[in-house]
Amino acid sequence: MCPDVFDGIKPLLKRLRDSNVRIAMVTGKGKLSADISLEKFGITDYFEWIETGMPAGPRKPEGIQLLLDK
Protein backbone atom coordinates (compact mmCIF):
# COMPACT_ATOMS: atom_id res chain seq x y z
CA MET A 1 0.00 0.00 0.00
CA CYS A 2 1.19 3.51 -0.78
CA PRO A 3 2.17 5.54 2.28
CA ASP A 4 0.40 8.64 0.94
CA VAL A 5 -1.25 10.05 -2.19
CA PHE A 6 1.05 11.10 -5.02
CA ASP A 7 2.67 14.52 -4.73
CA GLY A 8 0.36 17.31 -5.83
CA ILE A 9 -2.90 15.35 -5.64
CA LYS A 10 -4.30 17.00 -2.52
CA PRO A 11 -3.68 20.57 -3.79
CA LEU A 12 -5.19 19.58 -7.14
CA LEU A 13 -8.31 18.11 -5.51
CA LYS A 14 -8.65 21.23 -3.35
CA ARG A 15 -8.28 23.54 -6.35
CA LEU A 16 -10.88 21.57 -8.33
CA ARG A 17 -13.32 21.58 -5.40
CA ASP A 18 -12.77 25.29 -4.77
CA SER A 19 -13.49 25.90 -8.47
CA ASN A 20 -16.80 24.01 -8.15
CA VAL A 21 -15.62 21.12 -10.32
CA ARG A 22 -17.58 17.98 -9.50
CA ILE A 23 -15.19 15.16 -8.66
CA ALA A 24 -15.94 11.45 -8.90
CA MET A 25 -13.89 8.29 -8.58
CA VAL A 26 -14.21 4.76 -9.93
CA THR A 27 -12.21 2.06 -8.18
CA GLY A 28 -12.01 -1.68 -8.31
CA LYS A 29 -11.79 -1.79 -4.51
CA GLY A 30 -14.82 -2.81 -2.54
CA LYS A 31 -16.71 -0.10 -0.64
CA LEU A 32 -15.17 -0.85 2.76
CA SER A 33 -11.64 -0.98 1.39
CA ALA A 34 -12.15 2.20 -0.64
CA ASP A 35 -13.58 4.02 2.39
CA ILE A 36 -10.59 2.96 4.51
CA SER A 37 -8.09 4.13 1.88
CA LEU A 38 -9.79 7.48 1.27
CA GLU A 39 -10.00 8.13 5.01
CA LYS A 40 -6.35 7.15 5.54
CA PHE A 41 -5.24 9.59 2.85
CA GLY A 42 -7.61 12.33 4.04
CA ILE A 43 -9.32 12.78 0.69
CA THR A 44 -12.81 11.39 1.29
CA ASP A 45 -14.54 14.77 1.25
CA TYR A 46 -13.25 15.74 -2.19
CA PHE A 47 -15.41 13.21 -4.05
CA GLU A 48 -19.06 13.80 -4.77
CA TRP A 49 -19.53 10.27 -6.09
CA ILE A 50 -17.55 7.08 -5.63
CA GLU A 51 -18.28 3.90 -7.58
CA THR A 52 -16.63 0.81 -6.10
CA GLY A 53 -16.02 -2.76 -7.18
CA MET A 54 -18.39 -5.59 -6.48
CA PRO A 55 -17.85 -9.07 -5.00
CA ALA A 56 -18.75 -10.57 -8.39
CA GLY A 57 -15.73 -8.90 -9.97
CA PRO A 58 -14.57 -5.73 -11.72
CA ARG A 59 -17.13 -3.33 -13.08
CA LYS A 60 -15.14 -0.23 -13.95
CA PRO A 61 -16.80 0.35 -17.34
CA GLU A 62 -20.23 0.23 -15.70
CA GLY A 63 -19.08 2.50 -12.87
CA ILE A 64 -17.72 5.05 -15.32
CA GLN A 65 -20.96 4.99 -17.30
CA LEU A 66 -23.04 5.45 -14.14
CA LEU A 67 -21.03 8.52 -13.22
CA LEU A 68 -21.22 9.96 -16.72
CA ASP A 69 -24.98 9.51 -16.65
CA LYS A 70 -25.17 11.52 -13.42
C-alpha positions as a Python dict, from the first residue, in 0.01 Angstrom:
ca = {
    (1, 'M'): (0, 0, 0),
    (2, 'C'): (119, 351, -78),
    (3, 'P'): (217, 554, 228),
    (4, 'D'): (40, 864, 94),
    (5, 'V'): (-125, 1005, -219),
    (6, 'F'): (105, 1110, -502),
    (7, 'D'): (267, 1452, -473),
    (8, 'G'): (36, 1731, -583),
    (9, 'I'): (-290, 1535, -564),
    (10, 'K'): (-430, 1700, -252),
    (11, 'P'): (-368, 2057, -379),
    (12, 'L'): (-519, 1958, -714),
    (13, 'L'): (-831, 1811, -551),
    (14, 'K'): (-865, 2123, -335),
    (15, 'R'): (-828, 2354, -635),
    (16, 'L'): (-1088, 2157, -833),
    (17, 'R'): (-1332, 2158, -540),
    (18, 'D'): (-1277, 2529, -477),
    (19, 'S'): (-1349, 2590, -847),
    (20, 'N'): (-1680, 2401, -815),
    (21, 'V'): (-1562, 2112, -1032),
    (22, 'R'): (-1758, 1798, -950),
    (23, 'I'): (-1519, 1516, -866),
    (24, 'A'): (-1594, 1145, -890),
    (25, 'M'): (-1389, 829, -858),
    (26, 'V'): (-1421, 476, -993),
    (27, 'T'): (-1221, 206, -818),
    (28, 'G'): (-1201, -168, -831),
    (29, 'K'): (-1179, -179, -451),
    (30, 'G'): (-1482, -281, -254),
    (31, 'K'): (-1671, -10, -64),
    (32, 'L'): (-1517, -85, 276),
    (33, 'S'): (-1164, -98, 139),
    (34, 'A'): (-1215, 220, -64),
    (35, 'D'): (-1358, 402, 239),
    (36, 'I'): (-1059, 296, 451),
    (37, 'S'): (-809, 413, 188),
    (38, 'L'): (-979, 748, 127),
    (39, 'E'): (-1000, 813, 501),
    (40, 'K'): (-635, 715, 554),
    (41, 'F'): (-524, 959, 285),
    (42, 'G'): (-761, 1233, 404),
    (43, 'I'): (-932, 1278, 69),
    (44, 'T'): (-1281, 1139, 129),
    (45, 'D'): (-1454, 1477, 125),
    (46, 'Y'): (-1325, 1574, -219),
    (47, 'F'): (-1541, 1321, -405),
    (48, 'E'): (-1906, 1380, -477),
    (49, 'W'): (-1953, 1027, -609),
    (50, 'I'): (-1755, 708, -563),
    (51, 'E'): (-1828, 390, -758),
    (52, 'T'): (-1663, 81, -610),
    (53, 'G'): (-1602, -276, -718),
    (54, 'M'): (-1839, -559, -648),
    (55, 'P'): (-1785, -907, -500),
    (56, 'A'): (-1875, -1057, -839),
    (57, 'G'): (-1573, -890, -997),
    (58, 'P'): (-1457, -573, -1172),
    (59, 'R'): (-1713, -333, -1308),
    (60, 'K'): (-1514, -23, -1395),
    (61, 'P'): (-1680, 35, -1734),
    (62, 'E'): (-2023, 23, -1570),
    (63, 'G'): (-1908, 250, -1287),
    (64, 'I'): (-1772, 505, -1532),
    (65, 'Q'): (-2096, 499, -1730),
    (66, 'L'): (-2304, 545, -1414),
    (67, 'L'): (-2103, 852, -1322),
    (68, 'L'): (-2122, 996, -1672),
    (69, 'D'): (-2498, 951, -1665),
    (70, 'K'): (-2517, 1152, -1342),
}
